[in-house]
Amino acid sequence: MTKLTWKLLLFLTMERGGYIYILTNVNRSVLYIGVTSDLVFRLIEHREKVHSQSFTAKYNAIICVYYETFTDIVAAIEREKEIKKWRREKKEQLINTVNPSWKDFWNEVKEW
């Protein structure tokens, strides 16, 4: 994707708000932090392994254990970058604050 295409896409999605989310697998051996303007659609992509060569497909990281909602996508992107810099222990603490059992939020999110 060119820089111009990315900027146009970013501009068009700014009005929609955004989400950051954390995925893991059944063994909890990986954590994946992502950002999107459409959480339901993006989680479907992960669950269906639309991008078959992706990190989440390779490690079967389809369990959504955490998400945050933002009024604009720029704030969501900034938060994603912040969390990605954290050590795993801090990411786990964040998850545990709202989801100590690490349940999959998919059933909640898919009803939006």
Buried (B, 14 or more C-beta within 10 A) or exposed (E): EEEEEEEEEEEEBBEEBBBBBBBBBEEEEBBBBBBBBBBBEBBBBBBEBEEEEBEBBEBBBBBBBBBBEBEBBEBBBBBBEEBBEBEEEEBBEBBEEEBEEBEBBBEEBEEE
